[in-house]
Amino acid sequence: MTIGLKKLLRIALGVAIVLLAQLAVPILFEWKIDLRFWIVVLGVTITLLVTNFQEPSKLAINAFILILCLGSSIALIKPVQYGLDEEAHLANAIGLSDSFLFKYSNETLEDYESVFLHDGIRNQENFRGDDYWYSVEHKKSNIKGTPNAFDNPAFIPGSLGWNIGRLLSNKVYISYYLGRIFHVLAFASLVYAAIKLSKAYQEMIYLMGTLPSTMYIVSNYHYDYLYYGASLLIIALLTNILSGKILVTKKVSLLYQAFVTLFIFSKFPLVLAGSLISVLPGKYYDSKKTRWFSLGVFSLNFLFALLYSGIIPMFSSANPVTGSSPGLLYFAKHPLPIIRTMLSMPAVIVENYMIRPLHYVSHQSDTLIAITTLLVFSLLTIIVMQTSFKLSKNFIIWTLLTLLGITFLIIYAITGDPRVYSPGNILVGGVQGRYYYFMILMAPILLGHFIQRAFKPQKFSLQQSNTFLMFLQSSMVYLNIFTISVGLYTQI
């Protein structure tokens, strides 16, 4: 059997999954050969035609192609504003394109209002259909007043796509979909860079970079693409250090903190992860001065984070990341809501993120959930069993405390949103599994240390490692195809 025939069979299998995926959903079977169907088929065909699972050296480019092609397909077929928090993030992207660098006290984003009229979730009473959507044209925003906050650079990809759309056409929908696709492109580039950078943790980076839940989030106007990408880059560099592949030099320390800086614009509490590189045993540094240099750079980074987030206000009207939270004193007296929410973290990660990638659907597919659960946790188990970093006791303790602190700050920040928490509630609502992405990435590093010491599982040979890499890639490609196909038939 030739390579060409193998690829044709893979493409045929992919298209068959797209056609037959509705059998995995409790709906009447009917052929739906429309534009959205052909967009998915095109994405599937290009992905399977270009990727090469046999070459381990192609892992990074394979991930890039998978994310770009299938992620762009998701971006094009997903209904307008049907992404998590997309309404708020779209406004930020349009605002950045119209009032570069600063937010002003009096901004009217006319294009956002045009999109809102086609928002089937938040504007059901005055919803305007496809005839309106494909004809509405750009309008100039009204930007006045004084600066009262920074525009978030995390929305540069969406803003760039939006402006390129303006250059190509006066139609709003062109800009809208290009903005989504540029978010996908940005994330694909970050995953590619993380895999190329990694010398000891590529499998986990690939898995978390191509997880269907991740793909569905980054295909929106959403700054989590930057949170995820920064997490992958930091983990790649940190595991290079822990494996002894590189020493911590001043250059490495600066690079690590540069990656941490990306958290300032996407998930502020994760800035604390910048401290992890400063608490390693001495053998990981090229000199004693480097540890203090690393700690100093982290301190400056943390100060910048406090300034940018508004905790140390630079604008008189700036709103800090904690919003209208009841405050630390309140939770010192009433800690149980946060404690309960922290204890629910594993269940939230599994239920809300790992195994349920589809949101705003008419029906859930039990088949998809079962396959995703079995496959993802089987892959995670293998990765954990093959991960063996020798960690010092102090590093483990500090890492656990840091992750605990990050978790607390994430939950505390959400208490400032009156939609999900009011004083007296027994739990903090709105805490989603995707917030714990960095913790999931750290889990095999910590668990692998204890499993290696307790059970000493046999390490893969080079051939076995390559076989697992092929299985990992093919399984994630087809899992994504199946997920997108189910979404094609069930998206509201």
For each residue, the residues with C-beta under 8 A, 3 or more apart:
1: 5 6
2: 5 6
3: 6 7
4: 7 8
5: 1 2 8 9
6: 1 2 3 9 10
7: 3 4 10 11 48 49
8: 4 5 11 12
9: 5 6 12 13
10: 6 7 13 14 48
11: 7 8 14 15 44 45 48 49
12: 8 9 15 16
13: 9 10 16 17 478
14: 10 11 17 18 44 45 47 48 478 481
15: 11 12 18 19 41 44 45
16: 12 13 19 20
17: 13 14 20 21 44 478 481 482 485
18: 14 15 21 37 40 41 44 481 484 485 488
19: 15 16 31
20: 16 17 23
21: 17 18 24 25 482 485 486 488 489
22: 25 27 29 30 32 485 486 489
23: 20 29
24: 21 365 366 367 368 482 486
25: 21 22 363 365 486 489 490
26: 363
27: 22 362 363 489 490
28:
29: 22 23
30: 22
31: 19
32: 22 36 37 488 489
33: 37 38
34: 37 38
35: 38 39
36: 32 39 40 76 77 488
37: 18 32 33 34 40 41 488
38: 33 34 35 41 42
39: 35 36 42 43 73 76 77
40: 18 36 37 43 44 73 77 484 485 488
41: 15 18 37 38 44 45
42: 38 39 45 46 73
43: 39 40 46 47 69 70 72 73 484
44: 11 14 15 17 18 40 41 47 48 69 70 73 481 484
45: 11 14 15 41 42 48 49
46: 42 43 49 50 65 69
47: 14 43 44 50 51 65 66 69 70 477 481
48: 7 10 11 14 44 45 51 477
49: 7 11 45 46
50: 46 47 65 69
51: 47 48 58 62 65 66 473 477
52: 55 58 62
53: 58 62 469 470 473 474
54: 470
55: 52 58
56: 59 465 466 469
57:
58: 51 52 53 55 61 62
59: 56 62 63 195 202 206 469 473
60: 63 64 191 192 195 196
61: 58 64 65 192
62: 51 52 53 58 59 65 66 473
63: 59 60 66 67 188 191 192 195 206 209 210
64: 60 61 67 68 188 189 191 192
65: 46 47 50 51 61 62 68 69
66: 47 51 62 63 69 70 210 476 477 480
67: 63 64 70 71 184 187 188 191 209 210 215 218
68: 64 65 71 72 184 185 188
69: 43 44 46 47 50 65 66 72 73
70: 43 44 47 66 67 73 74 215 480 481 484
71: 67 68 74 75 184 187 188 215 218 219
72: 43 68 69 75 76 181 184 219
73: 39 40 42 43 44 69 70 76 77 484
74: 70 71 77 78 184 215 216 219 484 487
75: 71 72 78 177 180 181 183 184 219 220
76: 36 39 72 73 177 180 181
77: 36 39 40 73 74 484 487 488 491
78: 74 75 82 83 180 216 219 220 487 491
79: 82 120 360 491 492
80: 115 118 119 120 133 176
81: 86 87 90 115 116 118 119 120 121 122
82: 78 79 86 120 121 359 360 491 492
83: 78 86 89 216 217 219 220 221 222
84: 217 220 222 359 432 434
85: 88 89 222
86: 81 82 83 89 90 220 221 222
87: 81 90 91 116 119 122
88: 85 91 92
89: 83 85 86 92 93 155 158 220 221 222 223
90: 81 86 87 93 94 112 115 158 176 179 221
91: 87 88 94 95 109 112
92: 88 89 95 96 151 152 155 158 221 223
93: 89 90 96 97 155 158 159 162 179 221
94: 90 91 97 98 109 111 112 141 159 162
95: 91 92 98 99 103 107 109 141 151
96: 92 93 99 100 151 152 153 155 156 158 159
97: 93 94 100 159 160 162 163
98: 94 95 107 109 141 143
99: 95 96 102 103 104 107 141 143 151
100: 96 97 151
101: 150 151
102: 99 147 148 149 150 151
103: 95 99 107 147 148 149 150 151
104: 99 107 143 144 145 146 147 148
105: 144 145 146 147 148 317
106: 142 143 144 145
107: 95 98 99 103 104 141 142 143 144 145
108: 113 141 142 143
109: 91 94 95 98 112 113 141
110: 113 114 139 140 141 142
111: 94 114 115 138 139 141 172 175
112: 90 91 94 109 115 116
113: 108 109 110 116 117
114: 110 111 117 118 136 138 139 172
115: 80 81 90 111 112 118 119 172 176
116: 81 87 112 113 119 122 123
117: 113 114 123 126 127 128 132 136
118: 80 81 114 115 123 127 128 129 132 133 136
119: 80 81 87 115 116 122 123 127
120: 79 80 81 82 123 124 127 492
121: 81 82 124 360
122: 81 87 116 119
123: 116 117 118 119 120 126 127
124: 120 121 127
125:
126: 117 123
127: 117 118 119 120 123 124
128: 117 118 131 132 133
129: 118 132 133
130: 133 134
131: 128 134 135
132: 117 118 128 129 135 136
133: 80 118 128 129 130 136 172 173
134: 130 131 171 173
135: 131 132 171
136: 114 117 118 132 133 171 172 173
137: 170 171 172
138: 111 114 166 170 171 172 175
139: 110 111 114
140: 110
141: 94 95 98 99 107 108 109 110 111
142: 106 107 108 110
143: 98 99 104 106 107 108
144: 104 105 106 107
145: 104 105 106 107 148
146: 104 105
147: 102 103 104 105 315
148: 102 103 104 105 145 315 316 317 318
149: 102 103 310 315 317 318 319
150: 101 102 103 308
151: 92 95 96 99 100 101 102 103 155
152: 92 96 155 223 265
153: 96 156 265
154: 223 226 265 266
155: 89 92 93 96 151 152 158 159 221 223
156: 96 153 159 160
157: 160 161 179 182 183 185 186 225
158: 89 90 92 93 96 155 161 162 179 180 182 183 221
159: 93 94 96 97 155 156 162 163 179
160: 97 156 157 163 164 179 182
161: 157 158 164 165 175 178 179 180 181 182 183
162: 93 94 97 158 159 165 166 175 176 178 179
163: 97 159 160 166 167 175
164: 160 161 167 168 175 178 182
165: 161 162 168 169 171 174 175 176 177 178 179
166: 138 162 163 169 170 175
167: 163 164
168: 164 165 174 178
169: 165 166 174 175
170: 137 138 166
171: 134 135 136 137 138 165 174 175
172: 111 114 115 133 136 137 138 175 176
173: 133 134 136 176 177
174: 165 168 169 171 177 178
175: 111 138 161 162 163 164 165 166 169 171 172 178 179
176: 80 90 115 162 165 172 173 179 180
177: 75 76 165 173 174 180 181
178: 161 162 164 165 168 174 175 181 182
179: 90 93 157 158 159 160 161 162 165 175 176 182 183 221
180: 75 76 78 158 161 176 177 183 184 219 220 221
181: 72 75 76 161 177 178 184 185
182: 157 158 160 161 164 178 179 185 186
183: 75 157 158 161 179 180 186 187 218 219 220 221 222 225
184: 67 68 71 72 74 75 180 181 187 188 218 219 225
185: 68 157 181 182 188 189
186: 157 182 183 189 190 225 226 229
187: 67 71 183 184 190 191 209 218 225 228 229
188: 63 64 67 68 71 184 185 191 192
189: 64 185 186 192 193 229
190: 186 187 193 194 225 226 228 229 230 232 233
191: 60 63 64 67 187 188 194 195 205 206 209 210 229 232
192: 60 61 63 64 188 189 195 196
193: 189 190 196 197 229 233
194: 190 191 197 198 205 209 229 232 233 235 236
195: 59 60 63 191 192 198 202 205 206 209 236
196: 60 192 193
197: 193 194 233 236 237 240
198: 194 195 201 202 205 235 236 239 240
199: 239 240 243 245 246
200: 239 240 242 243 245 389
201: 198 204 205 235 236 239 387 445
202: 59 195 198 205 206
203: 206 207 383 386 468 469 472
204: 201 207 208 235 383 387 441 444
205: 191 194 195 198 201 202 208 209 232 235 236 441
206: 59 63 191 195 202 203 209 210 472 473 476
207: 203 204 210 211 376 379 380 383 472 476
208: 204 205 211 214 228 232 437 440 441
209: 63 67 187 191 194 195 205 206 214 228 232
210: 63 66 67 191 206 207 214 215 476 477 480
211: 207 208 214 215 354 357 376 476
212: 215 216 357 372 479 480 483 484
213: 216 217 353 354 356 357 433 434
214: 208 209 210 211 217 218 228 437
215: 67 70 71 74 210 211 212 218 219 357 480 483
216: 74 78 83 212 213 219 220 357 358 359 483 487
217: 83 84 213 214 220 222 224 225 228 434
218: 67 71 183 184 187 214 215 222 224 225 228
219: 71 72 74 75 78 83 180 183 184 215 216
220: 75 78 83 84 86 89 180 183 216 217
221: 83 86 89 90 92 93 155 158 179 180 183
222: 83 84 85 86 89 183 217 218 225
223: 89 92 152 154 155 226 227 265 266
224: 217 218 227 228 266 267 434 437
225: 157 183 184 186 187 190 217 218 222 228 229
226: 154 186 190 223 229 230 262 265 266
227: 223 224 230 231 262 263 266 267 270 437 438
228: 187 190 208 209 214 217 218 224 225 231 232 437
229: 186 187 189 190 191 193 194 225 226 232 233 262
230: 190 226 227 233 234 259 260 262 263 266 270
231: 227 228 234 235 270 437 438 441
232: 190 191 194 205 208 209 228 229 235 236 441
233: 190 193 194 197 229 230 236 237 259 262
234: 230 231 237 238 256 259 260 273 438
235: 194 198 201 204 205 231 232 238 239 438 441 442
236: 194 195 197 198 201 205 232 233 239 240
237: 197 233 234 240 241 252 255 256 259
238: 234 235 241 242 256 276 277
239: 198 199 200 201 235 236 242 243 389 445
240: 197 198 199 200 236 237 243 245 246
241: 237 238 244 245 246 247 248 252 277 280 284
242: 200 238 239 280 284 389 390 391 445
243: 199 200 239 240 389
244: 241 284
245: 199 200 240 241
246: 199 240 241 252
247: 241 252 284 285 286
248: 241 252 253 277 280 284 285 286 290 291 294
249: 252 253 286 290
250: 253 254 290 293
251: 254 255
252: 237 241 246 247 248 249 255 256
253: 248 249 250 256 257 277 290 293 294 297
254: 250 251 257 258 297
255: 237 251 252 258 259
256: 234 237 238 252 253 259 260 274 277 294
257: 253 254 260 261 274 277 294 297 298 301
258: 254 255 261 262
259: 230 233 234 237 255 256 262
260: 230 234 256 257 263 270 271 273 274 298 301
261: 257 258 264 265 301 304
262: 226 227 229 230 233 258 259 265 266
263: 227 230 260 266 267 268 269 270 271 273 305
264: 261 268 271 301 304 305 308 309
265: 152 153 154 223 226 261 262 308
266: 154 223 224 226 227 230 262 263 270
267: 224 227 263 270 410 435 438
268: 263 264 271 305 309 321 409 413
269: 263 272 405 406 409 410 413
270: 227 230 231 260 263 266 267 273 406 438
271: 260 263 264 268 274 301 302 305
272: 269 275 402 405 406 409
273: 234 260 263 270 276 402 406 438
274: 256 257 260 271 277 298 301 302
275: 272 278 279 295 298 398 402
276: 238 273 279 280 395 398 399 402
277: 238 241 248 253 256 257 274 280 294 298
278: 275 291 294 295 298
279: 275 276 394 395 398
280: 241 242 248 276 277 284 285 291 392 395
281: 284 392 394 395
282: 285 288 291
283:
284: 241 242 244 247 248 280 281
285: 247 248 280 282 288 290 291 294
286: 247 248 249 290
287: 290
288: 282 285 291 292
289: 292 293
290: 248 249 250 253 285 286 287 293 294
291: 248 278 280 282 285 288 294 295
292: 288 289 295 296
293: 250 253 289 290 296 297
294: 248 253 256 257 277 278 285 290 291 297 298
295: 275 278 291 292 298 299
296: 292 293 299 300
297: 253 254 257 293 294 300 301
298: 257 260 274 275 277 278 294 295 301 302
299: 295 296 302 303
300: 296 297 303 304
301: 257 260 261 264 271 274 297 298 304 305
302: 271 274 298 299 305 306
303: 299 300 306 307 312
304: 261 264 300 301 307 308
305: 263 264 268 271 301 302 308 309
306: 302 303 309 311 312
307: 303 304 311 312 314
308: 150 264 265 304 305
309: 264 268 305 306 320 321
310: 149 313 314 315 318 319 320 321
311: 306 307 320 321 322
312: 303 306 307
313: 310 316 318 320
314: 307 310 318
315: 147 148 149 310 318
316: 148 313
317: 105 148 149
318: 148 149 310 313 314 315
319: 149 310 323
320: 309 310 311 313 323
321: 268 309 310 311 413 416
322: 311 325 412 413 415 416
323: 319 320 413 416 417
324: 416 418
325: 322 412 413 415 416
326: 330 331 415 423
327: 330 331
328: 331 332 412
329: 332 333
330: 326 327 333 334 423
331: 326 327 328 334 335 337 338 412 415
332: 328 329 335
333: 329 330
334: 330 331 337 423
335: 331 332 338 339
336: 339 340 426
337: 331 334 340 341 415 421 425 426 427 428
338: 331 335 341 342 408 411 412 415 428
339: 335 336 342 343
340: 336 337 343 344 426 427
341: 337 338 344 345 411 427 428 431
342: 338 339 345 404 407 408 411
343: 339 340
344: 340 341 347 348 427 431
345: 341 342 348 349 407 436 439
346: 349 350
347: 344 350 351
348: 344 345 351 352 353 431 432 433 436
349: 345 346 352 353 354 433 436 439 440
350: 346 347 353 354 355 433
351: 347 348 354 355 356 433
352: 348 349 356 432 433 434
353: 213 348 349 350 356 432 433 434 436
354: 211 213 349 350 351 372 373 376 377 433 440
355: 350 351 369 372 373 376
356: 213 351 352 353 359 364 369
357: 211 212 213 215 216 372 483
358: 216 361 364 365 368 483 486 487 490 491
359: 82 84 216 356
360: 79 82 121 491 492
361: 358 364 486 487 490 491 492
362: 27 490 491 492
363: 25 26 27 490
364: 356 358 361 368 369 490
365: 24 25 358 368 369 486 490
366: 24 369 370
367: 24 370 371
368: 24 358 364 365 371 372 482 483 486
369: 355 356 364 365 366 372 373
370: 366 367 373 374
371: 367 368 374 375 479 482
372: 212 354 355 357 368 369 375 376 479 483
373: 354 355 369 370 376 377
374: 370 371 377 378
375: 371 372 378 379 475 479
376: 207 211 354 355 372 373 379 380
377: 354 373 374 380 381
378: 374 375 381 382
379: 207 375 376 382 383 472 475
380: 207 376 377 383 384 443 444
381: 377 378 384 385
382: 378 379 385 386 468
383: 203 204 207 379 380 386 387 444
384: 380 381 387 443 444 447 448 451
385: 381 382 448 451 457
386: 203 382 383 448 457 459 460 465 468
387: 201 204 383 384 444 445 447 448 452
388: 448 449 452 459
389: 200 239 242 243 445 448 449
390: 242 449
391: 242 395 396 399 445 446 449
392: 280 281 395 396
393: 396 397
394: 279 281 397 398
395: 276 279 280 281 391 392 398 399
396: 391 392 393 399 400 446 449
397: 393 394 400 401
398: 275 276 279 394 395 401 402
399: 276 391 395 396 402 403 442 446
400: 396 397 403 404 446
401: 397 398 404 405
402: 272 273 275 276 398 399 405 406
403: 399 400 406 407 438 439 442
404: 342 400 401 407 408
405: 269 272 401 402 408 409
406: 269 270 272 273 402 403 409 410 438 439
407: 342 345 403 404 410 411 436 439
408: 338 342 404 405 411 412
409: 268 269 272 405 406 412 413
410: 267 269 406 407 413 414 431 435 436
411: 338 341 342 407 408 414 415 428 431
412: 322 325 328 331 338 408 409 415
413: 268 269 321 322 323 325 409 410 416
414: 410 411 417 420 421 428 430 431
415: 322 325 326 331 337 338 411 412 421 428
416: 321 322 323 324 325 413 421
417: 323 414 420 421 430
418: 324 421 422
419: 430
420: 414 417 428 429 430
421: 337 414 415 416 417 418 425 428 429 430
422: 418 425
423: 326 330 334
424:
425: 337 421 422 428 429
426: 336 337 340
427: 337 340 341 344
428: 337 338 341 411 414 415 420 421 425 431
429: 420 421 425
430: 414 417 419 420 421
431: 341 344 348 410 411 414 428 435
432: 84 348 352 353 435
433: 213 348 349 350 351 352 353 354 436
434: 84 213 217 224 352 353 437
435: 267 410 431 432
436: 345 348 349 353 407 410 433 439 440
437: 208 214 224 227 228 231 434 440 441
438: 227 231 234 235 267 270 273 403 406 441 442
439: 345 349 403 406 407 436 442 443
440: 208 349 354 436 437 443
441: 204 205 208 231 232 235 437 438 444 445
442: 235 399 403 438 439 445 446
443: 380 384 439 440 446 447
444: 204 380 383 384 387 441 447 448
445: 201 239 242 387 389 391 441 442 448 449
446: 391 396 399 400 442 443 449 450
447: 384 387 443 444 450 451
448: 384 385 386 387 388 389 444 445 451 452
449: 388 389 390 391 396 445 446 452 453
450: 446 447 453 454
451: 384 385 447 448 454 455 457
452: 387 388 448 449 455 456 457
453: 449 450 456
454: 450 451
455: 451 452
456: 452 453
457: 385 386 451 452
458:
459: 386 388
460: 386 464 465 468
461: 464 465
462: 465 466
463: 466 467
464: 460 461 467 468
465: 56 386 460 461 462 468 469
466: 56 462 463 469 470
467: 463 464 470 471
468: 203 382 386 460 464 465 471 472
469: 53 56 59 203 465 466 472 473
470: 53 54 466 467 473 474
471: 467 468 474 475
472: 203 206 207 379 468 469 475 476
473: 51 53 59 62 206 469 470 476 477
474: 53 470 471 477 478
475: 375 379 471 472 478 479
476: 66 206 207 210 211 472 473 479 480
477: 47 48 51 66 210 473 474 480 481
478: 13 14 17 474 475 481 482
479: 212 371 372 375 475 476 482 483
480: 66 70 210 212 215 476 477 483 484
481: 14 17 18 44 47 70 477 478 484 485
482: 17 21 24 368 371 478 479 485 486
483: 212 215 216 357 358 368 372 479 480 486 487
484: 18 40 43 44 70 73 74 77 212 480 481 487 488
485: 17 18 21 22 40 481 482 488 489
486: 21 22 24 25 358 361 365 368 482 483 489 490
487: 74 77 78 216 358 361 483 484 490 491
488: 18 21 32 36 37 40 77 484 485 491
489: 21 22 25 27 32 485 486
490: 25 27 358 361 362 363 364 365 486 487
491: 77 78 79 82 358 360 361 362 487 488
492: 79 82 120 360 361 362
